[in-house]
Amino acid sequence: MLNHIIPSKTRRKILELFFSQPKENFYLRKVVRETNEEVNAVKRELDILTESKVLVKEKRLNKVFYSLNKNYRLYDEFLRIFAKVSNWVDLLYKNLSKIGKVKFIALSTKFIKKIPLKENEICFLFVGTIVLPEVSSLISQMEKEFHQEINYTVMTEEEFNFRKKNNDPFIWRFLKQPKVMLVGSEEELLK
């Protein structure tokens, strides 16, 4: 999907690695192992990404560690882009017809950034005529991949509109926070 926008396969893999684990630090050999690319190609791309300020380089003892620059001006945009091209989102898209007639699927950026959720917060919001067992099955697969529980909620369009119109704090708490729209537009979601 990003092949035409980011033509360097190694750079794409490195960006996917870092944006899938935004809190992690990586050293050169670990990036080489994770991306399964040649060490020279990885080193060259890490240098380019560091020079572009996407990554920050820090020397510790005898190793150089790389991490995402959270102050990079396109950080949130890249985070959203790489969330949409991840394996687990591909799984979601492949099974979209099984889920039902989906109007919206929204994902909290807290989930992507690996920020712990409060007890009454959700990662995913599904709106439409949804087949609950299919969603449960997909979420269960994602939980195995992430080794954590994923809070989500499913609503019909009527229930969602009713709760939104009546200022339901549960819905508005989710709607006010940054999110990634996997299905539907944020403008329509907030209308």
N, C-alpha and C positions, 0 to 999 in steps of 0.2 A: 504494500500500500504506500509506503514512504519511499520506494525505490527511485521514483522520478524526482522527488524533492530533495532527498539526501542520497545522492548516487553512490557514495562510498559505503559499501556493505559493512566494513569494519567500524566506521563511524556510527552507522545506524545501530549496530549491535552494542557498541559502547554506550551510546545514549539510552538505549532500551534498558541496559543493565543498571545504569545510574538512576534513571527515572523510575524504574520498578522498585528500587530500594533507596529512596532519597535520603535516608538518614545514615547510610553506610559509607565507610571509607574503604577504598580499594588500593592495593599496591599493584605494580605492573604485572607481576606473574599471576596474580589472582585474576586480573582482567583478561590476561591471555587465556587462562584456563576456562573462565566463564564464557568467553566469546568464541573460543576455539579458533582463534586467528593467530597469524604469525606475530612473533614478538616485535619485529621491526615495524610492521604495519600498525600494531597497537600503540607502540611508543610514539610514532609519527602523529597518529590521531589524538592521543592524549595531549601531546604538545600543542596541536592546533586548537583543541577544545580549551586548554588552559590559557593560551594566548588570546582566545576569543572571550575569555572570562566566564565561560559556561562551567568550567571546573576550577577548583582551587587546589593548588599543590602545596603539600606540607612535608618537610623532611623531619623524620623521627629516627634517631639513632642511625642505622645504616639503610633505611628504607624510605622511599618517597611515597606518600599516600595522596590519593586524589579523592576529592569529594565534590558534590554539587555546590555551586555558588548560589546560595539561597537569595542573594541580592542581585543576581543576574536579572536584567529587566524583562526577559522573556521566560523566566523560570516557571511561572504559573501556566503560561500558554503551552510550554513544552510538556509540563506535567499532565495537562489535559490531553494533549495529542498522544503522548505515549501511553496514557491510560486507555485510550480508545483503540490502540493497536496491540494491546497485550493479549496473551493466549487466552486468559479467562474471559475477556470481552469477546474474542472470536468465538469461544464456546457459546456464549450468550447469543450472539448473532446467528450462529448456525442453528440454534434451537428456538429462534424467535417464533416460528410458525407453530411450534408445539406449545409455547407459552400462552397463546391465545391472541386476541385482538388487542394489541398493546398501543396505547395512546402515548404514554411517557414511561421512560426508565431514566431515573436520575440517580447519580452516584455522588455521595459526599466526598469532597477533596480531603477530608480528614482521613478517610479510608486509604486513599492513595498515599498521603503523607505519613501514614502509619501513626496518626495521633489517636490516642485512646479515646473512645467515645464514653460519654456519660451514660448512666443507666437508661435514660429515657430518649436516647438519640439513636438514629438509624443510619445505616450506610447507603441502602438502596430504597428507592420508592418506585413501586410498580403501579401504574394506573391504566385501567382498561378492563376488558372482559378477560380475566386472567385464569389460567388453569393452575391452581395452587400446587397440586402435587408435582407438576413439572418445574415450577419455580423452586420449590423445596429441594428437589433433586439437584438442580443446577447449583443452588446455594451450598448444598452439602458437598458437592464436588469442589467448589471454590474454598470452602472451609478446610478441606483436606490439604489443598495446595498452600494455603496461607497459615495453616496450623492455628487458627483462631476462629472464634464464633463471629458470624456476620449477622448483624441485626438488620432486618428489612421489614417493610410493610407493603401490603397489597390492598388496593382499593379500586372500587368501580369508579368510573368517571363521575357519576352522580354523587357518590359519597365524598369524593375528593373535592368537587365543586361546593358541596354543601358545607363541608368542614372549613374550606378556605373562606367562603363567604361569611361564615359565623365566627371567624377569627380563632379557630381552634389552635391553641398554643403549640400542640404537638406538630401540626402541619407547618405552621408559620416559623417555628424554630428551625425546621429543615429547609424551608424555602428561602430563609434569610441568609443561610450560610453558603459559602462558595460550593458549587457543584459542577459536575460534568454531565451533560445530557447525552445519554447513549441512544435514546429514541425520543423524537420530538424536539421542539425548540424551547429554550428557557423563556422566551417571550410569551409563548402560548401557555406554558406551565404557570406563569405568574399572572396571566390575564384575569 
